[in-house]
């Protein structure tokens, strides 16, 4: 799959998840949860804290997703929220 196709696929899932589609939400969580966890764990050095912050990050994403406008900046937005939680 090309980078353009991957972006289109992500965009499709973001839009669907924002409308309450649980399968699309699962796609997003599966695609990003390990990366968010790894980033936070590398910054704080505490696995339990990293797990809590990862969960908190995805709770925030779930709340804010309906008002999020996808313009190709989802990953930076997601990781900024994670770093703010830290």
Secondary structure as UniProt FT lines:
FT   HELIX           3..18
FT   TURN            19..20
FT   HELIX           22..44
FT   HELIX           47..64
FT   HELIX           65..67
FT   HELIX           74..85
//
